[in-house]
Amino acid sequence: METNRLWETFRRLAEIYSPSLGERAFCGALRRELEERGCACAEDGAGAAIGGTCGNLYAFAPGDLPLPPLLFSAHMDTVEPAEDKRAVLREDGRIVPEGDTILGADDAAGIAVLLEALIRLRETGAPHRPLELLFPAAEELYGLGSAAADYGLLRAREAYVLDLGGKIGEAANAAPSILAFTVTLRGKAAHAGFAPEEGIHAISAAAKAIARLPLGTPRPGVTCNIGTIAGGTAGNIVPALCVARGEIRSLSHRAAEMQWAEVREIFLREARAAGAEADFEARWEITAYETPPDSLVVRRFRAACEAVGVPCRVGPTLGGSDNNNFACHGIQGLVIACAMYEVHSTREYSSLDELEQCVRLVLHLMTEDTVL
């Protein structure tokens, strides 16, 4: 019965359309589910700040154990295509989308696990720590909702974020800084047939710069990419403008800064060689963090994995999450796997057996009273 309930909760949540900045329906449904489980809920004003339809949702469950509260988190939004998505449970326990949409396991899986854990705590009466739950909006937009969260509502200094692909027992204790950048090269237009020598070819200058960039993995722990390039107005006009957009990621914020300085220098050099001008815009989407492997939050997770019989693997990821923002506010956390695979694609799937495993793991974290 518990596993059937877990599936129904997952299905119910996954089928709500909840795109980034459009999570109002999901937020309302989730709040009702949490209040039915005895949680006190609150919503902050982040929606207005980020241009969304709702803020971040908080839930609080007083504990029986005389220990500091733990924070658990999973985000409310999904990527597209997500409209009219339907979840199908196959005979082998795999959960897949019915049509050509994502499944929404990212992050309905994490939320369903937390809701099932809460209801099992009530059913069994098991003593547990004070629990704080935060369900951010717009996580898929580089953690936009959690960046605007009201951290004054939280007392917990340790967090478990259910938002990682992979097998139950896997967790990320470090994640990168991500720098999004735009380079605009300004040359001079001219007729390509009658007076090409009078023009300054902005696309050519950009192409030479991109050819010199150390794209991919220029050094260990750093990635650099140019994702789009656009410019020109017609085939017979020397292009006066070219715009290139890309990103840099690194587990070291300083290394990302150094890579950005190299990218700037290469574009500037090629622009000057062509007689063009270069303008730069850059924005730090998220900031790198590392939770030490010997920290209490990691040791507790390892103990929980051992208790429920799943292999434990903790290491870095080059993907960001709300945990990046939690770390900026003094909350030490892990991002843990919660039965989601091939996320951000129409091949996304989950597993009912692994969802059940994750519930048992989370329950152990919520009820553990051993001083490690």
Residue frames relative to the residue before (quaternion, step in Angstrom):
aa qw qx qy qz dx dy dz
M 1.0000 0.0000 0.0000 0.0000 0.00 0.00 0.00
E 0.6426 0.5248 -0.3334 0.4478 3.59 0.96 -0.83
T 0.6702 0.4935 -0.3045 0.4632 3.58 0.93 -0.88
N 0.6229 0.5234 -0.3401 0.4715 3.60 1.04 -0.70
R 0.6465 0.5118 -0.3173 0.4684 3.56 0.99 -0.82
L 0.6246 0.5390 -0.3309 0.4580 3.57 1.01 -0.82
W 0.6510 0.5047 -0.3117 0.4737 3.59 0.94 -0.85
E 0.6738 0.4943 -0.3088 0.4542 3.59 0.84 -0.91
T 0.6304 0.5177 -0.3391 0.4687 3.58 1.02 -0.71
F 0.6421 0.5145 -0.3199 0.4696 3.56 0.93 -0.89
R 0.6714 0.5058 -0.3054 0.4474 3.58 0.79 -1.00
R 0.6600 0.5256 -0.3067 0.4406 3.57 0.88 -0.98
L 0.7011 0.4578 -0.2712 0.4747 3.57 0.89 -0.90
A 0.6692 0.5304 -0.3097 0.4181 3.57 0.87 -0.97
E 0.7099 0.4795 -0.2677 0.4410 3.58 1.06 -0.66
I 0.5245 0.5840 -0.4346 0.4416 3.59 1.26 0.16
Y 0.3970 -0.7040 0.5347 0.2467 3.57 -0.84 0.96
S 0.1146 0.8196 -0.5406 0.1513 3.58 -0.50 1.19
P 0.0344 0.8246 -0.5631 0.0419 3.61 0.53 1.10
S 0.6596 -0.4903 0.3822 0.4224 3.56 -1.22 0.38
L 0.8190 0.1396 -0.1968 0.5206 3.55 -0.91 1.13
G 0.7252 0.3565 -0.2486 0.5340 3.61 1.25 0.19
E 0.3231 0.8105 -0.4305 0.2311 3.57 1.07 0.80
R 0.3226 0.7984 -0.4814 0.1634 3.63 1.22 0.06
A 0.6714 0.4890 -0.3172 0.4577 3.64 0.79 -0.90
F 0.6573 0.5045 -0.3117 0.4651 3.57 0.94 -0.86
C 0.6467 0.5335 -0.3191 0.4420 3.57 0.91 -0.92
G 0.6655 0.5029 -0.3062 0.4587 3.59 0.93 -0.85
A 0.6642 0.4950 -0.3043 0.4703 3.58 0.95 -0.88
L 0.6621 0.5087 -0.3071 0.4566 3.58 0.94 -0.86
R 0.6297 0.5310 -0.3436 0.4511 3.57 0.97 -0.77
R 0.6429 0.5124 -0.3311 0.4632 3.60 0.93 -0.78
E 0.6462 0.5190 -0.3208 0.4585 3.58 0.97 -0.84
L 0.6707 0.4997 -0.2985 0.4597 3.58 0.93 -0.86
E 0.6667 0.4941 -0.3103 0.4637 3.59 0.92 -0.83
E 0.6064 0.5436 -0.3482 0.4642 3.60 1.11 -0.61
R 0.6996 0.4363 -0.2532 0.5060 3.56 1.21 -0.53
G 0.6321 -0.6019 0.3027 0.3828 3.56 1.24 0.41
C 0.4937 0.6643 -0.4324 0.3579 3.60 1.21 0.26
A 0.3560 -0.6585 0.6117 0.2558 3.53 -1.24 0.57
C 0.1433 -0.8299 0.5385 0.0292 3.59 -0.80 1.00
A 0.0074 -0.7683 0.6399 0.0119 3.52 -1.28 0.49
E 0.1943 -0.7533 0.6163 0.1223 3.55 -1.20 0.59
D 0.3314 -0.7567 0.5263 0.2012 3.58 -0.87 0.90
G 0.6157 -0.5879 0.3999 0.3397 3.56 -1.31 0.00
A 0.2965 0.7987 -0.4871 0.1921 3.57 1.23 0.35
G 0.5564 0.6341 -0.3969 0.3617 3.60 1.08 -0.62
A 0.6748 0.4794 -0.2929 0.4786 3.56 0.91 -0.90
A 0.6601 0.5327 -0.3077 0.4310 3.58 1.00 -0.82
I 0.7819 0.3346 -0.1700 0.4978 3.61 0.99 -0.79
G 0.5269 -0.6570 0.4006 0.3609 3.59 1.26 0.02
G 0.5016 0.6579 -0.4190 0.3743 3.57 1.13 0.63
T 0.6057 -0.5811 0.4134 0.3529 3.56 -1.33 0.07
C 0.7905 0.0869 -0.0839 0.6004 3.60 1.24 -0.15
G 0.4905 -0.6415 0.5016 0.3102 3.50 -1.34 0.27
N 0.6716 -0.4163 0.3860 0.4762 3.52 -1.28 -0.47
L 0.3045 -0.7597 0.5526 0.1575 3.57 -1.05 0.82
Y 0.1482 -0.7824 0.6033 0.0430 3.56 -0.93 1.04
A 0.0386 -0.7729 0.6326 0.0293 3.56 -1.17 0.64
F 0.1336 -0.8028 0.5807 0.0212 3.55 -1.06 0.84
A 0.0319 -0.7806 0.6241 -0.0113 3.55 -0.95 0.98
P 0.3732 -0.7384 0.5113 0.2325 3.62 -0.43 1.16
G 0.3204 -0.7802 0.5126 0.1606 3.56 -1.03 0.76
D 0.4713 -0.6558 0.5185 0.2808 3.50 -1.40 0.28
L 0.6693 0.4969 -0.2907 0.4697 3.57 1.16 -0.56
P 0.4208 -0.7258 0.4856 0.2457 3.61 -0.88 0.92
L 0.4120 0.6887 -0.4695 0.3683 3.53 0.68 1.18
P 0.6177 -0.5349 0.3969 0.4181 3.61 -1.16 0.38
P 0.5747 -0.6018 0.4189 0.3634 3.60 -1.14 0.51
L 0.2783 -0.7040 0.6228 0.1977 3.50 -1.35 0.44
L 0.2969 -0.7317 0.5864 0.1803 3.55 -1.15 0.68
F 0.0627 -0.7520 0.6554 0.0329 3.54 -1.04 0.91
S 0.0277 -0.8289 0.5571 -0.0424 3.57 -0.92 0.87
A 0.1076 0.7349 -0.6669 0.0595 3.54 -1.28 0.66
H 0.4098 -0.7626 0.4488 0.2214 3.58 -0.83 0.92
M 0.5216 -0.6918 0.4375 0.2407 3.54 -1.24 0.69
D 0.7074 0.4958 -0.2753 0.4218 3.61 1.06 -0.57
T 0.2154 -0.7447 0.6140 0.1488 3.52 -1.36 0.29
V 0.5077 -0.5771 0.5238 0.3672 3.52 -1.36 0.14
E 0.4983 -0.6071 0.5141 0.3448 3.56 -1.33 0.01
P 0.6067 -0.1097 -0.7794 -0.1116 1.66 -2.40 0.79
A 0.0147 -0.8463 0.5290 -0.0614 3.55 -0.70 1.12
E 0.5065 0.6612 -0.4347 0.3426 3.61 1.20 -0.18
D 0.8439 0.0955 -0.1236 0.5132 3.56 -0.99 0.98
K 0.2920 0.7622 -0.5317 0.2261 3.59 1.03 0.62
R 0.1043 -0.7768 0.6204 0.0290 3.53 -1.17 0.72
A 0.2967 -0.7583 0.5586 0.1579 3.57 -0.99 0.87
V 0.1301 -0.7846 0.6050 0.0380 3.56 -0.99 0.93
L 0.2336 -0.7601 0.5931 0.1260 3.58 -0.90 0.98
R 0.2552 -0.7817 0.5534 0.1326 3.56 -0.55 1.17
E 0.6818 -0.5034 0.3470 0.4017 3.55 -1.26 0.36
D 0.6877 0.4769 -0.2882 0.4654 3.60 1.10 -0.63
G 0.6098 -0.5923 0.3379 0.4040 3.59 1.29 0.13
R 0.5238 0.6126 -0.4292 0.4077 3.59 1.26 -0.02
I 0.2267 -0.7597 0.5984 0.1155 3.56 -1.06 0.85
V 0.0030 0.8182 -0.5690 0.0821 3.56 -0.65 1.16
P 0.5474 -0.5827 0.4624 0.3834 3.60 -1.22 0.27
E 0.5240 -0.6565 0.4487 0.3051 3.55 -1.09 0.71
G 0.8158 0.1750 -0.0625 0.5477 3.57 0.97 -0.84
D 0.7412 -0.3935 0.3095 0.4472 3.52 -1.22 -0.61
T 0.4663 0.6205 -0.4852 0.4026 3.55 0.69 1.16
I 0.5924 -0.4733 0.4648 0.4571 3.52 -1.33 -0.08
L 0.5337 -0.6002 0.4741 0.3607 3.57 -1.28 0.16
G 0.3686 -0.7283 0.4958 0.2964 3.57 0.94 -0.88
A 0.3268 0.7381 -0.5184 0.2824 3.59 1.22 0.37
D 0.6664 0.3926 -0.2536 0.5809 3.53 1.27 -0.52
D 0.6216 -0.4789 -0.6165 0.0657 1.68 -0.25 2.42
A 0.2052 0.7910 -0.5458 0.1853 3.58 1.06 0.76
A 0.5688 0.5874 -0.3882 0.4250 3.59 1.13 -0.53
G 0.6855 0.4857 -0.2873 0.4600 3.57 0.82 -0.98
I 0.6760 0.4884 -0.3007 0.4627 3.57 0.95 -0.85
A 0.6383 0.5221 -0.3328 0.4574 3.61 0.95 -0.80
V 0.6263 0.5342 -0.3291 0.4625 3.58 1.02 -0.79
L 0.6796 0.4874 -0.2989 0.4595 3.59 0.86 -0.91
L 0.6535 0.5075 -0.3202 0.4614 3.60 0.96 -0.82
E 0.6619 0.4915 -0.3148 0.4704 3.60 0.96 -0.79
A 0.6280 0.5279 -0.3406 0.4593 3.59 1.00 -0.75
L 0.6513 0.5229 -0.3189 0.4480 3.59 0.95 -0.82
I 0.6901 0.4701 -0.2989 0.4620 3.57 0.89 -0.86
R 0.6341 0.5141 -0.3411 0.4661 3.61 1.07 -0.60
L 0.5901 0.5506 -0.3694 0.4606 3.59 1.09 -0.58
R 0.6692 0.4882 -0.2993 0.4735 3.59 0.95 -0.83
E 0.6707 0.5149 -0.3032 0.4395 3.58 0.94 -0.86
T 0.7544 0.3874 -0.2102 0.4865 3.57 0.94 -0.85
G 0.3371 -0.7505 0.4991 0.2720 3.58 1.15 -0.51
A 0.3051 0.7802 -0.4988 0.2223 3.58 1.21 0.40
P 0.4772 -0.6503 0.5004 0.3147 3.61 -0.92 0.85
H 0.0219 0.8078 -0.5873 0.0451 3.56 -0.94 0.84
R 0.6172 -0.5374 0.4286 0.3829 3.52 -1.31 0.29
P 0.5850 -0.4950 0.4635 0.4449 3.59 -1.22 0.17
L 0.1732 -0.8158 0.5500 0.0445 3.56 -0.85 1.02
E 0.0722 -0.7458 0.6609 0.0422 3.52 -1.05 0.87
L 0.0821 -0.7966 0.5986 0.0188 3.55 -0.88 0.96
L 0.0684 -0.7891 0.6104 0.0072 3.55 -0.93 0.95
F 0.0917 -0.7880 0.6088 0.0026 3.54 -0.79 1.15
P 0.1724 -0.8419 0.5036 0.0891 3.59 0.05 1.27
A 0.4007 -0.6387 0.5986 0.2707 3.49 -1.38 0.42
A 0.8703 0.2036 -0.0974 0.4378 3.54 -1.39 0.27
E 0.1896 0.7874 -0.5605 0.1728 3.61 0.92 0.82
E 0.6434 0.5535 -0.3285 0.4144 3.56 1.00 -0.79
L 0.6513 0.4471 -0.3116 0.5280 3.60 1.26 -0.24
Y 0.6905 -0.4971 0.2608 0.4562 3.55 0.74 1.14
G 0.6895 -0.5134 0.2941 0.4178 3.58 0.89 0.92
L 0.1703 0.8405 -0.5024 0.1098 3.57 1.12 0.63
G 0.6780 0.5011 -0.3049 0.4430 3.59 0.92 -0.85
S 0.7071 0.4521 -0.2801 0.4660 3.58 0.80 -0.93
A 0.5656 0.5752 -0.3911 0.4430 3.60 1.18 -0.38
A 0.7454 0.3616 -0.1976 0.5241 3.58 1.16 -0.64
A 0.3732 0.7585 -0.4681 0.2574 3.61 1.25 0.22
D 0.4490 -0.6494 0.5416 0.2888 3.55 -1.31 0.43
Y 0.1667 -0.8345 0.5199 0.0749 3.57 0.00 1.28
G 0.5072 0.6333 -0.4210 0.4056 3.56 1.27 -0.04
L 0.6110 0.5539 -0.3456 0.4477 3.59 1.26 -0.30
L 0.7055 0.4592 -0.2454 0.4808 3.59 1.24 -0.33
R 0.2109 -0.7608 0.6005 0.1267 3.54 -1.12 0.80
A 0.5557 0.6414 -0.3856 0.3620 3.58 1.16 -0.57
R 0.2122 -0.7701 0.5917 0.1085 3.54 -1.13 0.79
E 0.7095 0.3416 -0.2345 0.5700 3.56 1.34 0.09
A 0.0645 -0.8295 0.5542 -0.0244 3.56 -0.92 0.91
Y 0.1415 -0.7197 0.6701 0.1138 3.48 -1.36 0.53
V 0.1381 -0.8037 0.5785 0.0177 3.54 -0.56 1.27
L 0.2303 -0.7857 0.5629 0.1130 3.58 -0.54 1.18
D 0.4561 0.6759 -0.4408 0.3752 3.57 0.13 1.29
L 0.5474 0.5952 -0.4105 0.4215 3.57 0.87 0.94
G 0.4029 -0.6869 0.5486 0.2547 3.54 -1.03 0.79
G 0.5634 0.6007 -0.4399 0.3582 3.55 -1.18 0.53
K 0.6877 -0.4917 0.3494 0.4040 3.53 -1.34 0.05
I 0.5997 -0.5523 0.4331 0.3844 3.54 -1.19 0.59
G 0.6911 0.4034 -0.3401 0.4940 3.54 -0.82 1.07
E 0.6159 0.5028 -0.3534 0.4930 3.57 1.26 -0.22
A 0.0330 0.7986 -0.5983 0.0568 3.57 -1.07 0.76
A 0.3061 -0.7314 0.5823 0.1798 3.55 -1.21 0.61
N 0.1367 -0.8061 0.5731 0.0561 3.56 -0.79 1.05
A 0.7620 0.2060 -0.1608 0.5926 3.58 1.28 0.11
A 0.0012 0.7868 -0.6162 0.0358 3.56 -1.09 0.76
P 0.5790 -0.6808 0.3533 0.2763 3.57 -1.12 0.68
S 0.4644 -0.5156 0.6053 0.3900 3.40 -1.52 -0.10
I 0.1226 -0.7792 0.6115 0.0630 3.57 -1.08 0.76
L 0.1043 -0.7871 0.6078 0.0140 3.55 -0.73 1.15
A 0.1439 -0.7618 0.6269 0.0770 3.58 -0.76 1.06
F 0.0074 -0.8342 0.5504 -0.0332 3.57 -0.78 0.95
T 0.1674 -0.7448 0.6376 0.1036 3.52 -1.35 0.49
V 0.1019 -0.7724 0.6254 0.0445 3.55 -0.92 0.96
T 0.0985 -0.7922 0.6017 0.0244 3.57 -0.79 1.06
L 0.1204 -0.7835 0.6077 0.0479 3.57 -0.69 1.11
R 0.1393 -0.7987 0.5847 0.0278 3.56 -0.85 1.07
G 0.0601 -0.8070 0.5875 -0.0061 3.53 -0.57 1.21
K 0.5265 -0.5969 0.4771 0.3727 3.56 -0.92 -0.91
A 0.3906 -0.7313 0.5149 0.2180 3.55 -0.83 1.03
A 0.1026 0.7580 -0.6409 0.0645 3.55 -1.22 0.62
H 0.5662 -0.5770 0.4449 0.3854 3.55 -1.22 0.36
A 0.4139 -0.7551 0.4576 0.2218 3.57 -0.65 1.14
G 0.6822 0.4787 -0.2917 0.4694 3.60 1.20 -0.39
F 0.7849 0.3570 -0.1712 0.4767 3.58 0.86 -0.98
A 0.8351 0.0269 0.0233 0.5490 3.62 0.96 -0.76
P 0.0358 0.8385 -0.5432 0.0213 3.62 0.70 0.96
E 0.6175 0.5746 -0.3502 0.4074 3.59 1.10 -0.67
E 0.6305 0.5376 -0.3407 0.4443 3.60 1.20 -0.34
G 0.6500 0.5339 -0.3165 0.4385 3.58 1.23 -0.26
I 0.2578 -0.6999 0.6342 0.2036 3.53 -1.38 0.23
H 0.3041 -0.8213 0.4669 0.1223 3.52 -0.27 1.37
A 0.2675 -0.8087 0.5045 0.1410 3.59 -0.12 1.30
I 0.6516 0.5125 -0.3288 0.4524 3.60 0.98 -0.79
S 0.6269 0.5355 -0.3389 0.4532 3.59 0.98 -0.78
A 0.6577 0.5037 -0.3120 0.4651 3.58 0.91 -0.89
A 0.6555 0.5026 -0.3121 0.4694 3.59 0.97 -0.84
A 0.6472 0.5285 -0.3219 0.4452 3.57 0.96 -0.87
K 0.6479 0.5085 -0.3234 0.4659 3.59 0.96 -0.82
A 0.6464 0.5119 -0.3219 0.4653 3.59 1.01 -0.80
I 0.6729 0.4981 -0.3046 0.4543 3.58 0.87 -0.94
A 0.6265 0.5414 -0.3370 0.4482 3.58 1.07 -0.74
R 0.6978 0.4555 -0.2649 0.4852 3.59 1.14 -0.55
L 0.5442 0.6402 -0.4048 0.3608 3.58 1.18 -0.37
P 0.4054 -0.6892 0.5369 0.2689 3.60 -1.06 0.67
L 0.0361 -0.8379 0.5444 -0.0137 3.56 0.38 1.26
G 0.6691 0.4520 -0.3741 0.4561 3.53 -1.24 0.50
T 0.7049 -0.3664 0.3237 0.5139 3.57 -0.65 -1.17
P 0.1748 -0.8368 0.5097 0.0973 3.60 0.17 1.23
R 0.7749 -0.0275 0.0127 0.6314 3.57 1.21 -0.53
P 0.6675 -0.5125 0.3284 0.4289 3.63 -1.09 0.49
G 0.8271 0.2305 -0.1797 0.4802 3.55 -0.94 0.94
V 0.7004 0.3913 -0.2579 0.5384 3.60 1.28 0.08
T 0.0395 -0.7644 0.6412 0.0548 3.59 -1.07 0.74
C 0.0868 -0.7781 0.6219 0.0174 3.55 -1.16 0.75
N 0.0514 0.8190 -0.5655 0.0832 3.58 -0.82 0.97
I 0.1914 -0.6849 0.6831 0.1662 3.51 -1.31 0.56
G 0.1895 -0.8426 0.4997 0.0666 3.56 -0.50 1.19
T 0.7985 0.0525 -0.0305 0.5989 3.60 1.09 -0.63
I 0.0241 -0.7588 0.6503 0.0280 3.52 -1.26 0.54
A 0.0604 0.8035 -0.5856 0.0881 3.58 -0.88 0.95
G 0.2910 0.7574 -0.5559 0.1805 3.55 -1.12 0.64
G 0.6909 0.4887 -0.3550 0.3973 3.51 -1.33 0.16
T 0.2916 -0.7706 0.5487 0.1416 3.53 -1.28 0.48
A 0.7984 -0.0497 0.0603 0.5971 3.60 1.11 -0.62
G 0.6344 -0.5777 0.3683 0.3580 3.53 -1.21 0.52
N 0.7367 0.3994 -0.2365 0.4916 3.59 1.14 -0.47
I 0.6182 0.5108 -0.3445 0.4881 3.58 1.27 0.39
V 0.4249 -0.6492 0.5645 0.2817 3.57 -0.94 0.90
P 0.3915 -0.7655 0.4505 0.2404 3.64 -0.51 1.10
A 0.2962 -0.7738 0.5418 0.1409 3.52 -0.88 1.05
L 0.7852 0.2474 -0.1222 0.5543 3.60 1.21 -0.30
C 0.0636 0.7621 -0.6435 0.0325 3.53 -1.12 0.76
V 0.1061 -0.7963 0.5952 0.0214 3.58 -0.88 1.00
A 0.0553 -0.7888 0.6121 -0.0048 3.56 -0.78 1.08
R 0.1065 -0.7937 0.5977 0.0375 3.57 -0.97 0.91
G 0.1129 0.8026 -0.5773 0.0991 3.53 -1.03 0.78
E 0.2784 -0.7453 0.5724 0.1986 3.52 -1.30 -0.28
I 0.2033 -0.7261 0.6437 0.1309 3.50 -1.38 0.42
R 0.0491 -0.7802 0.6232 0.0241 3.58 -1.03 0.84
S 0.1573 0.7704 -0.6130 0.0775 3.51 -1.17 0.66
L 0.5040 -0.6329 0.5005 0.3083 3.53 -1.18 0.67
S 0.6920 0.3653 -0.2521 0.5693 3.56 1.33 -0.24
H 0.4202 -0.7110 0.5022 0.2565 3.58 -0.65 1.09
R 0.6416 0.5311 -0.3219 0.4502 3.56 0.99 -0.84
A 0.6492 0.5136 -0.3227 0.4589 3.60 0.97 -0.81
A 0.6300 0.5182 -0.3347 0.4717 3.60 1.05 -0.71
E 0.6264 0.5273 -0.3318 0.4684 3.58 1.03 -0.76
M 0.6657 0.5000 -0.3044 0.4628 3.58 0.94 -0.85
Q 0.6432 0.5156 -0.3268 0.4623 3.58 1.02 -0.74
W 0.6326 0.5251 -0.3233 0.4685 3.57 1.02 -0.78
A 0.6278 0.5264 -0.3380 0.4632 3.61 0.99 -0.77
E 0.6491 0.5077 -0.3154 0.4706 3.60 1.02 -0.76
V 0.6348 0.5215 -0.3282 0.4661 3.60 0.97 -0.82
R 0.6474 0.5187 -0.3177 0.4592 3.58 0.90 -0.89
E 0.6775 0.5128 -0.2995 0.4340 3.56 0.83 -0.98
I 0.6516 0.5127 -0.3207 0.4579 3.60 0.96 -0.81
F 0.6695 0.4806 -0.3060 0.4766 3.60 0.91 -0.87
L 0.6418 0.5260 -0.3314 0.4491 3.61 0.94 -0.81
R 0.6631 0.5174 -0.3124 0.4416 3.57 0.93 -0.92
E 0.7007 0.4560 -0.2820 0.4706 3.60 0.88 -0.88
A 0.6083 0.5425 -0.3560 0.4571 3.58 1.10 -0.65
R 0.6733 0.4914 -0.2959 0.4664 3.58 0.89 -0.93
A 0.6340 0.5377 -0.3371 0.4420 3.59 0.97 -0.79
A 0.7203 0.4174 -0.2417 0.4985 3.58 1.09 -0.67
G 0.4985 -0.6476 0.4328 0.3805 3.58 1.22 -0.27
A 0.5146 0.6381 -0.4116 0.3984 3.56 1.24 0.36
E 0.3946 -0.6709 0.5642 0.2753 3.54 -1.38 0.05
A 0.1957 -0.7770 0.5896 0.1021 3.56 -1.17 0.63
D 0.0915 -0.7645 0.6369 0.0383 3.55 -0.98 0.95
F 0.1655 -0.8064 0.5652 0.0536 3.57 -1.04 0.81
E 0.0289 -0.7470 0.6635 0.0302 3.52 -1.17 0.76
A 0.0351 0.8008 -0.5959 0.0494 3.58 -0.93 0.87
R 0.0521 -0.7926 0.6075 -0.0043 3.54 -1.10 0.76
W 0.3324 -0.7168 0.5772 0.2064 3.56 -0.87 0.97
E 0.2830 -0.7819 0.5346 0.1507 3.56 -0.49 1.21
I 0.7742 -0.0921 0.0761 0.6216 3.58 0.97 -0.90
T 0.3831 -0.7224 0.5392 0.2017 3.55 -1.29 0.48
A 0.5446 -0.6531 0.4300 0.3032 3.55 -0.97 0.91
Y 0.0134 -0.7662 0.6420 0.0262 3.54 -1.28 0.53
E 0.0750 -0.7561 0.6415 0.1057 3.54 -1.34 0.21
T 0.2190 -0.7362 0.6290 0.1205 3.54 -0.91 1.01
P 0.4558 -0.7249 0.4308 0.2848 3.62 -0.48 1.13
P 0.5536 -0.6404 0.4199 0.3273 3.61 -0.94 0.82
D 0.7194 0.4167 -0.2570 0.4927 3.59 1.13 -0.53
S 0.4040 0.7196 -0.4748 0.3059 3.59 1.25 0.24
L 0.6517 -0.5383 0.3653 0.3900 3.54 -1.22 0.50
V 0.6433 0.5393 -0.3352 0.4278 3.60 0.96 -0.82
V 0.6653 0.4703 -0.2988 0.4969 3.60 1.09 -0.68
R 0.6618 0.5069 -0.3198 0.4504 3.60 0.88 -0.86
R 0.6338 0.5195 -0.3313 0.4676 3.58 1.02 -0.75
F 0.6453 0.5159 -0.3209 0.4630 3.58 1.00 -0.80
R 0.6401 0.5176 -0.3310 0.4614 3.60 0.94 -0.82
A 0.6553 0.5097 -0.3101 0.4632 3.57 0.97 -0.84
A 0.6436 0.5193 -0.3203 0.4621 3.59 1.02 -0.78
C 0.6328 0.5231 -0.3341 0.4629 3.60 0.98 -0.80
E 0.6536 0.5064 -0.3134 0.4671 3.56 0.94 -0.86
A 0.6603 0.5321 -0.3098 0.4300 3.57 0.96 -0.88
V 0.7587 0.3534 -0.2074 0.5064 3.61 0.98 -0.76
G 0.5340 -0.6984 0.3662 0.3048 3.57 1.28 0.15
V 0.5377 0.5781 -0.4488 0.4185 3.58 0.97 0.80
P 0.5281 -0.6186 0.4659 0.3483 3.62 -1.02 0.71
C 0.2603 -0.7722 0.5642 0.1326 3.58 -1.02 0.81
R 0.0711 0.7728 -0.6284 0.0540 3.54 -0.99 0.90
V 0.0357 -0.8021 0.5947 -0.0412 3.55 -0.58 1.22
G 0.2509 0.7658 -0.5605 0.1906 3.57 -0.81 0.97
P 0.6715 -0.5096 0.3491 0.4093 3.60 -1.25 -0.01
T 0.1600 -0.7362 0.6434 0.1363 3.53 -1.38 0.24
L 0.3629 -0.7127 0.5475 0.2464 3.56 -1.20 0.45
G 0.5604 0.5515 -0.4064 0.4655 3.56 1.26 0.44
G 0.3853 -0.7265 0.5219 0.2267 3.57 -1.05 0.72
S 0.0530 -0.7763 0.6269 0.0396 3.55 -1.33 0.21
D 0.7167 -0.3984 0.3284 0.4688 3.55 -1.30 -0.12
N 0.5643 0.6201 -0.3885 0.3823 3.58 1.14 -0.52
N 0.5502 0.5877 -0.4024 0.4359 3.60 1.15 -0.45
N 0.6975 0.4526 -0.2717 0.4847 3.57 0.95 -0.86
F 0.5951 0.5508 -0.3712 0.4523 3.60 1.05 -0.66
A 0.6501 0.5292 -0.3178 0.4431 3.58 0.94 -0.90
C 0.6341 0.5363 -0.3290 0.4494 3.58 1.06 -0.70
H 0.7254 0.3762 -0.2247 0.5308 3.59 1.25 -0.37
G 0.6593 -0.5836 0.2938 0.3720 3.55 1.12 0.70
I 0.5343 0.5895 -0.4223 0.4344 3.59 1.22 0.42
Q 0.2498 -0.7828 0.5581 0.1155 3.56 -0.67 1.16
G 0.0913 0.8541 -0.4998 0.1117 3.56 -0.53 1.11
L 0.2976 -0.6881 0.6279 0.2088 3.47 -1.50 0.11
V 0.2671 -0.7002 0.6299 0.2039 3.55 -1.19 0.60
I 0.0990 -0.8449 0.5255 0.0110 3.58 -0.48 1.17
A 0.5545 -0.6162 0.4566 0.3231 3.54 -1.18 0.71
C 0.0455 -0.8207 0.5686 -0.0317 3.56 -0.98 0.89
A 0.6909 -0.5233 0.2835 0.4105 3.58 0.88 1.01
M 0.5119 0.5708 -0.4860 0.4194 3.56 0.67 1.13
Y 0.0250 -0.8036 0.5931 -0.0433 3.54 -0.93 0.98
E 0.8455 0.1007 -0.1188 0.5107 3.56 -1.22 0.73
V 0.1262 0.8283 -0.5307 0.1277 3.54 0.96 0.94
H 0.7828 0.2923 -0.2718 0.4775 3.53 -1.33 0.48
S 0.6924 0.3760 -0.3032 0.5360 3.57 1.08 0.68
T 0.5716 -0.5889 0.4415 0.3628 3.56 -1.26 0.31
R 0.5843 0.5443 -0.3782 0.4683 3.60 1.29 0.14
E 0.3561 0.7697 -0.4693 0.2457 3.58 1.31 0.03
Y 0.0788 0.7955 -0.5986 0.0512 3.57 -1.03 0.76
S 0.2106 -0.7386 0.6241 0.1434 3.52 -1.37 0.26
S 0.3006 -0.7356 0.5783 0.1849 3.57 -1.33 -0.05
L 0.4460 -0.7060 0.4799 0.2688 3.56 -0.74 1.04
D 0.6279 0.5341 -0.3416 0.4514 3.60 0.98 -0.74
E 0.6934 0.4629 -0.2810 0.4754 3.59 0.94 -0.84
L 0.5749 0.5488 -0.3823 0.4713 3.59 1.11 -0.53
E 0.6508 0.5072 -0.3067 0.4744 3.57 0.98 -0.86
Q 0.6184 0.5324 -0.3376 0.4692 3.60 0.98 -0.76
C 0.6723 0.5077 -0.2935 0.4517 3.55 0.93 -0.94
V 0.5994 0.5436 -0.3622 0.4626 3.60 1.05 -0.69
R 0.6727 0.4946 -0.3063 0.4572 3.60 0.85 -0.92
L 0.6353 0.5264 -0.3235 0.4633 3.57 1.04 -0.77
V 0.6737 0.4904 -0.2921 0.4694 3.58 0.89 -0.94
L 0.6306 0.5293 -0.3381 0.4560 3.59 0.98 -0.79
H 0.6379 0.5143 -0.3372 0.4636 3.59 0.99 -0.73
L 0.6428 0.5114 -0.3232 0.4700 3.60 0.98 -0.78
M 0.6798 0.5042 -0.2926 0.4450 3.58 0.97 -0.85
T 0.7790 0.3670 -0.1692 0.4794 3.60 1.02 -0.78
E 0.4757 0.6925 -0.4396 0.3177 3.61 1.22 -0.19
D 0.0632 -0.8160 0.5745 0.0082 3.59 -0.78 1.03
T 0.4463 0.6932 -0.4518 0.3409 3.58 1.28 0.21
V 0.3392 -0.7095 0.5750 0.2256 3.57 -0.97 0.83
L 0.2464 -0.8125 0.5150 0.1177 3.58 -0.39 1.23
